[in-house]
Amino acid sequence: MSIKIKNKKDKKFEKELAQKMSLFDKTPSCCLACETPFDKKSREMAMTWYVVVHEEEKEVNLYCPPCWETAKKILEEIKNVKTDP
């Protein structure tokens, strides 16, 4: 791989990383659905909660595991209703 191509890829990666890090500051402090508080210093919460990023709107949504599971069930039910004759 030529040095020019590698440098171009590195710059693109750095730009994307910078954009994502700027969105990190917009992470809410509670679940969007039930408003359960989110402790940004908790490793357990960071590993179990769900983050949905909408890059075009520059919006970050945060969901606790119970709300995420509820949403998945609702979507599955909707999917099943649409596929049933």
C-alpha positions in Angstrom: 0.0 0.0 0.0 1.4 3.3 -1.0 2.1 6.0 1.7 -0.4 8.4 0.0 -3.2 5.9 0.2 -2.4 5.0 3.8 -2.2 8.7 4.9 -5.5 9.3 3.2 -7.2 6.4 5.0 -5.6 7.5 8.3 -7.0 11.1 7.8 -10.4 9.8 7.0 -10.4 7.6 10.1 -9.3 10.5 12.3 -12.0 12.7 10.9 -14.7 10.1 11.5 -13.4 9.5 15.0 -13.5 13.2 15.8 -17.1 13.4 14.6 -18.1 10.5 16.8 -16.3 11.9 19.8 -18.1 15.2 19.4 -21.4 13.3 19.6 -20.2 11.5 22.8 -20.7 14.9 24.6 -24.3 14.8 23.6 -25.0 11.5 25.4 -28.1 12.0 27.6 -28.0 11.4 31.3 -31.1 9.2 31.4 -33.1 6.6 29.4 -35.1 8.3 26.6 -38.2 6.1 27.3 -38.4 5.7 31.1 -36.0 8.4 32.3 -33.9 6.0 34.4 -30.7 7.9 35.4 -27.5 6.8 33.5 -24.3 6.9 35.4 -21.6 7.8 32.9 -18.9 6.6 35.3 -20.4 3.1 35.7 -18.7 0.5 33.6 -21.7 -1.9 33.9 -24.1 0.7 32.6 -21.7 1.6 29.7 -21.6 -2.1 28.7 -25.3 -2.9 29.0 -27.2 0.2 27.9 -28.0 0.9 24.2 -26.9 4.0 22.4 -28.5 5.0 19.1 -26.8 7.7 17.1 -28.5 9.6 14.3 -25.5 11.3 12.6 -27.5 13.5 10.2 -29.5 15.0 13.0 -26.5 15.0 15.4 -28.7 13.3 18.0 -27.8 10.6 20.5 -30.5 8.5 22.2 -29.9 6.3 25.2 -32.0 3.3 26.3 -31.8 1.1 29.4 -31.9 -2.7 28.9 -35.6 -3.2 29.9 -36.8 -0.5 27.5 -34.6 -1.8 24.7 -36.1 -5.3 25.2 -39.6 -3.9 25.2 -39.0 -2.0 22.0 -37.6 -5.2 20.4 -40.7 -7.1 21.4 -43.0 -4.5 20.0 -41.0 -4.4 16.7 -41.2 -8.2 16.5 -45.0 -8.1 17.0 -45.4 -5.5 14.3 -43.2 -7.6 12.0 -45.4 -10.7 12.7 -48.6 -8.8 12.1 -47.3 -7.6 8.7 -46.2 -11.1 7.6 -49.5 -12.9 8.7 -52.1 -13.1 6.0 
